[in-house]
Amino acid sequence: LVPAYLAGFISALAVVGIAMLGVLFTFGVSWALSRTMLQGEVSTFSLELPPYRPPRIWQTIYTSFIDRTIYVLWRAIVFAMPAGAVIWLVANIHIGSVSLAEYVINALNPVGVLLGLNGVILLAYVVAIPANEIVIPTVLMLTVLVTGAQNLGAGAGVMFDMQSNAGMMNLLQAGGWTLLTAVNLMLFSLLHNPCSTTIYTIYKETGSAKWTAVAALLPLLIGFVVTFLVAQVWRLVAGI
């Protein structure tokens, strides 16, 4: 869509634009909540400063090991491992000659198209709730599964990452991707629900199922509304 010498600049501009949109949506949602659900609530900002003292090397090592390494491993066991099992199962369980993943993708496709996305992307976000980092590898894996692309990936239910931009473009185009799909994927990635670890942390911090649900569902609702509106305006302008 752009000359090769502008590709890097346009890519950087798109990333900066999405980041700025995130800031604007943050202010907008804060403004709306302060006048609805949080009307009359006192807003406070707490800044914790570490105590000024000589470095405690062993305590720092211990804290880093317990609070960082063990926490990440626990997250992998509790959240990521079940997600991996679900991904493998939906790709390898077949009903007749069609995998369970393909049935779900076909069911989600009408909603996905309405949002300027597709069923593959929606399913990828569902199974990637435990770890948002696996969304793109899951999208690639499911696209290979649906299109029947040869010589890509390592088998059904196995995520992979492509090193070739041209190869990725060909695969996504075979999966029905358009410029609208790419734009709305960036928007949905910005606005969708947090991962399960964040949701669990919100519940632990607030102790409230209500505010945990709001924190999880409000971004998702905004993501659906924004992508729907962008898709409709895009199609209206393009005459699709």
Secondary structure, 3 states (H helix, E strand, C coil): CCCHHHHHHHHHHHHHHHHHHHHHHHHHHHHHHHCCCCCCCCCCCCCCCCCCCCCCHHHHHHHHHHHHHHHHHHHHHHHHHHHHHHHHHHHHCEECCEEHHHHHHHHHHHHHHHCCCCHHHHHHHHHCCCCHHHHHHHHHHHHHHHHCCCCCCCCCCCCCCCCCHHHHHHHHHHCCCCHHHHHHHHHHHHHCCCCHHHHHHHHHHHCCHHHHHHHHHHHHHHHHHHHHHHHHHHHHHHCC
